[in-house]
């Protein structure tokens, strides 16, 4: 997304949620994206959202991708996840949805 004026920062795959929240605070990010291929979304995403809230970063949008069961989507949205990009999501659709959230064109759920 650098073409859009955005910047992406990658963390190592095993970064714990509290470290991701610390990076988010230090880097003053607008959004955090989480991808899990090992069903970590049910434990790691709630921990991340709690860690962000503990740092006063409620405004940071959280995007979830990877192989996540559609039956878990409502639970994730209730936690405050802004968008979920499951298998087969069109990359451009995901990019525009993320940018729209960051630019506050659409409200979080």
C-alpha positions as a Markdown table, in Angstrom:
| # | Residue | x | y | z |
|---|---|---|---|---|
| 1 | Unk | 0.0 | 0.0 | 0.0 |
| 2 | Unk | 2.9 | 2.4 | -0.2 |
| 3 | Unk | 1.4 | 3.8 | -3.5 |
| 4 | Unk | -1.6 | 5.0 | -1.5 |
| 5 | Unk | 0.6 | 6.8 | 1.0 |
| 6 | Unk | 0.4 | 4.0 | 3.5 |
| 7 | Unk | 3.3 | 2.1 | 5.0 |
| 8 | Unk | 3.4 | -1.6 | 6.0 |
| 9 | Unk | 5.5 | -2.9 | 8.9 |
| 10 | Unk | 5.9 | -6.6 | 9.3 |
| 11 | Unk | 6.5 | -8.4 | 12.6 |
| 12 | Unk | 7.8 | -11.9 | 13.0 |
| 13 | Unk | 5.2 | -14.6 | 12.9 |
| 14 | Unk | 5.3 | -15.5 | 16.5 |
| 15 | Unk | 5.1 | -12.0 | 18.0 |
| 16 | Unk | 2.9 | -12.1 | 21.1 |
| 17 | Unk | -0.1 | -9.8 | 21.2 |
| 18 | Unk | 1.3 | -7.5 | 23.9 |
| 19 | Unk | 4.4 | -6.9 | 21.8 |
| 20 | Unk | 2.2 | -6.1 | 18.7 |
| 21 | Unk | 0.3 | -3.6 | 20.8 |
| 22 | Unk | 3.6 | -2.0 | 22.0 |
| 23 | Unk | 4.8 | -1.8 | 18.4 |
| 24 | Unk | 1.4 | -0.3 | 17.4 |
| 25 | Unk | 1.8 | 2.4 | 20.1 |
| 26 | Unk | 5.4 | 3.2 | 19.3 |
| 27 | Unk | 4.8 | 3.4 | 15.6 |
| 28 | Unk | 1.5 | 5.3 | 15.9 |
| 29 | Unk | -0.2 | 2.9 | 13.5 |
| 30 | Unk | -3.8 | 3.3 | 12.2 |
| 31 | Unk | -4.4 | -0.5 | 11.9 |
| 32 | Unk | -3.0 | -3.9 | 12.7 |
| 33 | Unk | -3.5 | -6.9 | 10.5 |
| 34 | Unk | -3.4 | -10.4 | 12.0 |
| 35 | Unk | -3.2 | -13.6 | 9.9 |
| 36 | Unk | -3.4 | -17.1 | 11.5 |
| 37 | Unk | -3.3 | -20.4 | 9.8 |
| 38 | Unk | -3.4 | -22.3 | 13.1 |
| 39 | Unk | -6.8 | -21.1 | 14.5 |
| 40 | Unk | -5.0 | -18.6 | 16.6 |
| 41 | Unk | -7.7 | -16.0 | 15.9 |
| 42 | Unk | -9.9 | -17.3 | 18.8 |
| 43 | Unk | -7.2 | -16.6 | 21.4 |
| 44 | Unk | -4.7 | -14.2 | 19.9 |
| 45 | Unk | -7.1 | -11.7 | 18.5 |
| 46 | Unk | -8.9 | -11.1 | 21.8 |
| 47 | Unk | -5.6 | -10.8 | 23.5 |
| 48 | Unk | -4.4 | -8.3 | 21.0 |
| 49 | Unk | -7.6 | -6.2 | 21.2 |
| 50 | Unk | -7.3 | -6.2 | 25.0 |
| 51 | Unk | -3.6 | -5.2 | 24.8 |
| 52 | Unk | -4.5 | -2.4 | 22.4 |
| 53 | Unk | -7.3 | -1.2 | 24.7 |
| 54 | Unk | -5.0 | -1.3 | 27.7 |
| 55 | Unk | -2.7 | 1.1 | 25.9 |
| 56 | Unk | -5.6 | 3.4 | 25.0 |
| 57 | Unk | -5.4 | 2.4 | 21.3 |
| 58 | Unk | -9.1 | 1.7 | 20.9 |
| 59 | Unk | -9.1 | 3.6 | 17.6 |
| 60 | Unk | -6.6 | 1.2 | 16.0 |
| 61 | Unk | -8.5 | -0.9 | 13.4 |
| 62 | Unk | -7.8 | -4.7 | 13.7 |
| 63 | Unk | -8.0 | -6.7 | 10.5 |
| 64 | Unk | -8.0 | -10.5 | 10.5 |
| 65 | Unk | -7.1 | -12.8 | 7.7 |
| 66 | Unk | -6.1 | -16.4 | 7.2 |
| 67 | Unk | -8.1 | -19.6 | 7.5 |
| 68 | Unk | -10.8 | -18.7 | 10.0 |
| 69 | Unk | -14.1 | -20.4 | 10.2 |
| 70 | Unk | -17.0 | -18.3 | 9.1 |
| 71 | Unk | -18.9 | -19.4 | 12.2 |
| 72 | Unk | -16.3 | -17.4 | 14.3 |
| 73 | Unk | -16.9 | -14.1 | 12.4 |
| 74 | Unk | -19.7 | -12.8 | 14.6 |
| 75 | Unk | -17.6 | -13.4 | 17.7 |
| 76 | Unk | -14.6 | -11.6 | 16.2 |
| 77 | Unk | -16.7 | -8.6 | 15.1 |
| 78 | Unk | -18.3 | -8.4 | 18.6 |
| 79 | Unk | -14.8 | -8.1 | 20.0 |
| 80 | Unk | -14.1 | -5.1 | 17.7 |
| 81 | Unk | -12.5 | -6.6 | 14.6 |
| 82 | Unk | -12.9 | -4.1 | 11.8 |
| 83 | Unk | -12.8 | -6.5 | 8.8 |
| 84 | Unk | -12.2 | -10.2 | 8.2 |
| 85 | Unk | -10.5 | -11.4 | 5.0 |
| 86 | Unk | -11.0 | -15.1 | 4.6 |
| 87 | Unk | -9.7 | -17.5 | 2.0 |
| 88 | Unk | -10.5 | -16.3 | -1.5 |
| 89 | Unk | -10.8 | -12.6 | -0.6 |
| 90 | Unk | -9.9 | -10.5 | -3.6 |
| 91 | Unk | -6.7 | -8.6 | -2.8 |
| 92 | Unk | -7.9 | -5.3 | -4.2 |
| 93 | Unk | -11.2 | -5.6 | -2.3 |
| 94 | Unk | -9.3 | -6.2 | 0.9 |
| 95 | Unk | -7.0 | -3.2 | 0.3 |
| 96 | Unk | -9.9 | -0.9 | -0.4 |
| 97 | Unk | -11.9 | -2.1 | 2.6 |
| 98 | Unk | -8.8 | -1.6 | 4.8 |
| 99 | Unk | -8.2 | 1.9 | 3.4 |
| 100 | Unk | -11.8 | 2.8 | 3.9 |
| 101 | Unk | -11.7 | 1.8 | 7.5 |
| 102 | Unk | -8.5 | 3.7 | 8.1 |
| 103 | Unk | -9.9 | 6.8 | 6.4 |
| 104 | Unk | -13.1 | 6.4 | 8.5 |
| 105 | Unk | -15.3 | 6.1 | 5.4 |
| 106 | Unk | -17.1 | 3.2 | 7.1 |
| 107 | Unk | -17.8 | 2.8 | 10.8 |
| 108 | Unk | -16.5 | -0.1 | 12.8 |
| 109 | Unk | -19.1 | -2.7 | 13.7 |
